[in-house]
């Protein structure tokens, strides 16, 4: 299994870190790829697939670090997935280019429970 876009974001974030990222459950021994507990590692069961749609994940600064990040699973299964660190004031140029690309129709998926009126 190759590195995916979320793992690349995670590696970039780790390179910038000034202290260890200690999330809830940080004492659990985890697979360093899927970040699940070793006894629950999914890495050998994941099979990349092709889809007619493409995912573009936009993540907060520390989100790629979290073991609960389901974007990593999407990127493992759909290798054409892109992932970007979000900055409201300085969105990544590559993200803007992808959103403007004529071959794609961007659709935002966001949990209703976090959406304002």
N, C-alpha and C positions, 0 to 999 in steps of 0.2 A: 504494500500500500504506500502510495507516495504522499508527500506533504500536500495539504490542501490550503486554500486561501485563509481559513481561520487559524490553522497552525502557523502559517507565515506571520499573520498579525500577532499571534501570541509570542512568537520568537522575537519580533520587533519590539514588542512591549517589554519582554524580559530583558532585552539588551539595554533599554532605557531605564530600567528599574534601579532605584537607589537603595531599596531594601526588599527583603523577601515578600512575596504575595502570600499572605496567610488567610485564606478563606475558611469559612466554616467547614469543619471536617478535615483540617489540614494535617491531622495526625494519622489519617487513614493512608495505608500504602496503596498508591495508585499507579495504574499503567500510565506511562509518560506520553502516550499517544492519544488515547481516548479519554484519559483522566478519570475513568471509572475505577472503583476498587479492583485490585488485582483479581479477586475471585469472580468479578462480574465483567471483566474485559470483553469487549465486543470485536476487537480488531480482526480476529481470524474469521469472523462471520460476515463482515461487511464486504459487499460486492458492488463495485462501481457500476453505474447504469447510465444510460443516455435518456434525455427527456426532450420534449419539444419546447419546453419553457426553460428559462434560465433564472437562477436566483442570484440576487445581489444583496448581500447582508451588510447592513449599516449598524455598527456597534459602538457603544460607549467605550471609553478608554480601557477599562479593566475587564470588560465583558469576555474577551477571548481567553482570559485567565481562569474563568469560573468553570469548575467541573460540570455544572448544571447547564452549560451552554449547548442548546440543541442545534445551533447553527453549525457546529463542528460535525454533527452527524449528517446534516444536509450536505455539507461540503465533501464528506467522505463518500457519500453515495452518488452525488452528482458532481463530478470533477470539474464541470464548466462553471461552477459557482464562483462568484467574486465576493470579496469581503473588504470593507473599508472601515477605518476608524472615523467616527463622526465628529465633526467640529462645525457647529452652527455658523461661526464667523469665518471659518476657513475650510469649506468643504474640499475634499481631495479633487484635484483636476481630473484624474482618471474616472472618478465617480460621475462628475458632471458630463464628461464625454460619453460615458456609457448610457446615462439617462437620455442624452440628446441623440443617441445613435438611431438612425432611421429604421433599422431592422428590429428594434425592440419597442415594446409598449410598456412603460413602467407602471406598476401597480403597487401601491403601498399596503402592506399587511401590518396592522398594529393592533394590539389587544384593546378592545373597547373599554375594559375596566380602567385603562390608563389614559384614555382620550378625554379631553376637556369638551365642554359644550361649544 
